[in-house]
Amino acid sequence: MDVVAACRAFVAVSGHGSFTVGAAAARIPQSVASRRVAALEQHFGARLFDRSSRSVTLTPFGRDMLPSARRLVELAETMEHDAERAKLRPFRMAVPAICAQRPLAHLVAEGRRHSLTLDLHPAGPAERAELVRTLEVRAALVAVPDGEGTWRVPLGLAQRTEPRSGTVYLETLRASRAQRTARRRRVWLQPEDDVPHLRDQITRLGDAVGLRPAQIVVATSLVDAAAEVLGSTDLLLCSRRQADELDLHWRPVGELRLVRGYTVVAGTRDDAERIRALPPAAIAHTLGEDE
């Protein structure tokens, strides 16, 4: 027996002195109200109402039980109200600062369809991890090595002019003896890729193929990095989608497979599960995974 539903019918009928009117007030059929009150009487082992053909009146036992029944109904209604408010409470989550606005909006809309009101906080990779640690956000999409990631975004090098081949090799950026006085082409890393598992890989490759240390540079922002590439022959380490948005020509790196890995980190297991319950494709799209 649903005690709350039965008490709700009991309170409604007692307030109107009629099963018909009380059921209508409770928005249930009269037969349902009768069954629920009868079940409550059977549960307590005593009658709540004296019934006649025209009206119903509370028995002494019914009068004694009515205050408790009202409190139970009011408490249930308060709980339902609190539950709705809790669902609408913003769920603050840190996301990469490079995420485009349209995919972020789609992610928020998807969250609402799953009773999750997302409040997205764009931040760099180190800041996202720190925000979770200090509990300033409830969850974050943090950068991890490729093998540890739930979501994976392949990276390559993009340039302003259309390349002659479908793959770029870092060794081709090494200056020849005749070019030693000329400006050397550089590879620009955006802050999102300034993490050891990406930065160290490309730096080691640069050393191995004979690039100068100054040819691999971490920019202060994606905008600054893109501006350098748009105004020169330099290259930008980025995803294919970022290259398309910047009107750059993207190619994979021939000597190295570079991938941004992402996973969810949260202050509690329940918060992590709430994010993982969202459609993975919605988060993948937000992070820039290839279609």
N, C-alpha and C positions, 0 to 999 in steps of 0.2 A: 504493500500500500504506500502511495505517495502521501506522507503525512502533511506536508506543506499544502499540496493541492486540496486535500480533504479539509484542512483547517480553513483554507481560503473559501471553499464552498460553505462551510459551517458559519463563518463570519458573515458572508454575504446574505445567506438565508435568514440568519438571526436579525440582521439589520433591517430587513424588509418584511419580515413576518410572512414570507411566502417563498416556496421553492421556485415558482415560475419567475417572479420578479427578481429574486436573489440570483438565480441562474443567469438571467439576462444581464444583471449588473456585473456578474463575474465573467460574462462572455463565454458561457458554456451552455450546452443544452440542459433542459430541466431534468432529463433522465440521468445525465452525468452527475449533476448536483445531488440528486437523490442517492445514486449509488455511492458517491464519495462520502456523504454524511452517514449512510448506513454502514459503510466500511469502518468509519471512525467510531461509530457506536459499538460495533462488534469488537473493535480493537480495545476499547476501554471497558467493555462489558457493562455498559449502562446507556440508557436513552438520553439523547441531547434535546429532543423536541417531543412535545405532545402534538400529534397530528390530528387535524379534523378536516372535513371536506372543504372548508373555506379558508382556514389559516393554520399556521403552526406557531406554537409558543414554546419558549425555553422551559425545560424541566429544571428543578433545583440544581441537578447535576450539571445541566447545560450552562446555567448562569455561573456556576463556579468555574467551569472550564473556559468560558468565553474570554476572559482577560488574557489567559495564557495563549489561547489560539490567536488572538489579535497580535500579541507580541511576536509570536512565531511568524505570522504573515508579514508584519512590518519588518522584521529582521531579514526575511527572505527577499523582500523588495529592496531593502537597503543593500544587501549583498549583490543583487542583480545590477543595481545602479553602480555600485563600486566596481563590479567586473567590467561594465561598459566603459567606465572612466579609465580603468587600468589598461584596457585595450587601446585607448586613444592616447595614452601617455607616450610622449615621444621616445623613441628608441634611438639613442645617439650612437652613430657608427662612423668611424674614421675610414675614409676611402682615399685612394691615390689622388693627388692633386691634378694629375694629368687627365683624369676622366672627363669626357665631354659632357655638356649639359643635357643633351637629348637622352643618351643612355641612362644618366642619373635620374632624370625625370621618369623614365620607364621603370627603373628599379623601385622608385618611391611608389609609383602606381601599383606595381606588382606586390609590394609590401602591404599596401592597403587592402588588396584583394585577399591577403592572408592575415588580416586583423593585426597588422604590424605597421605602426606609424613611424616610419624611418625619418630621422633627422641626421642628414649626412654632413660630415665634417671633412672637407678635403685637407690633406696634409701629406708631407713627405714621408719616406719609408721609416726613418728613425723616429720621427715625431709620432707616427701612428702606433708604433710599438710602445712608446712611452705613455701615450694617452691611455692605452689599455692598462698598463702597469699601475698608473696613478688613479685609475677608475674614473677618469674624466670622460671616457666614453664606455659604453657597455660592450662594444665589440669593434673589431677593426679587420680590414683586409690587409694582411701584412705580407711583406716580400720574403720569400723563402727560396732556396735552391730548387731547380727544376724538379728533381726527384721527390721533393717533399710537398709539392704544390697540388692543390685541388684544381686550380685553374692555371693554364699555361699560355703565355703570349710569346710567340716566336719573334726574335729581333733580327734586324739586318741593318745595312747602311744605306742611307738615302742621300741623294745629291740633287742639285738644281738642274743640271743638264741631263739629257737622256743618254744612258750608258750604251756602250757598244756590245756588251755581253750581259748574260743573265745572272752572273755571279761576280762578286767583288772579292778580291784577295788583298789582305793588308800589305803583303809584300810589295804590291805595285805602288804603294805610297812611299817606298824607300827611294830617296833621291840618288840619282847616279852621280858619278864624279863630275860630269858636265853641268849638273844641276845644283851643285853644292851651295852656290851663292843665291839660288832662287828660293822663293818662299815655298816651304814644304806644306803639302796638304795635311790637314789635321782631321782627327776624328773627335767629334764633340759628344760628350755624354751628358744627358740631362740628369737633374737631381734624383729622379725616380730610379735611375740605374747606378747611382753612386752607392752601391752596396757591395760588400766583399765578393760575393759569389758571382757577380757580373764584372765589376771593375777590375778585379784581380785577374780574371781570365783574359780579358782583352789587353790588359797591360802586359801580362806575361807573353802573350802572342806578339805584341808590338816589339818587345825586347828580342824575342826569338827571330823575328824577320828583319831586325836591324833598324827599326824606327827610332827616332830621337824621343826622349821622354816628353818633350813639349808638343809632340804630334798627337798625343792622346790627352784631351783636356776635359775636365768636368766644369760645365757651365753653372752659373748661379740660378738659371731658370730655363725652362723649355723655350720660352720666347727668345731669350738671349742666344741660345744654341741655334735655334732655327734662323735667327737673323744673321748669324755668322755664316751659315751654310747658304742661305739665299743670296748673300752678297759675295760669294767666293766659290772656289772649287772644293771646299771642305765637305766632309760627310757627317751625317747625324746618325748616331745609333738610336733606332726607334722601331716601333712596330709598323707593320704595313698600313694599318689604318691611320696612324699618325702621319705617315708620309703622304697618304692620299689627302688628308685634311690640310696639309701644308703645301700641297701641289709639288711634291718632290718625287723623284724616281727611286724606288726601293729595290734593293737586291739582297739576297742572303749572303752571309760571309762564307767564303769557300773553305777557309782553314778551321773554322770553329762554329759550333752550334750554340747559339746564345738564346736563352729562353727566360722570360720573367715568370717566376713561380709565385702563386698567391695562395694563402689559406686563411681561414677564419680563426682569430684568437679573441676570446671573450673573458670577462671577469668571472663568469659562472658557466657551468656546463649547460644550464637551461638556456642562457642567452646565446651560446654558440649554436645550440640545436635549433633555435628559432630562426637564425640566419641560414643554416644549412637546409631548413625546411622550405626555403624559397626555391623556385625553379633555378637549377644551376645555370641554365642558358641566360637568364636575366642578369646574373652576376658576371658571367663570361662576356656578355655583350658590353657591360659597363667597363670591364677591364681592358677591352680592346682585342679579345680573341678574334681570329679570322672567322668569317662566316662559314 
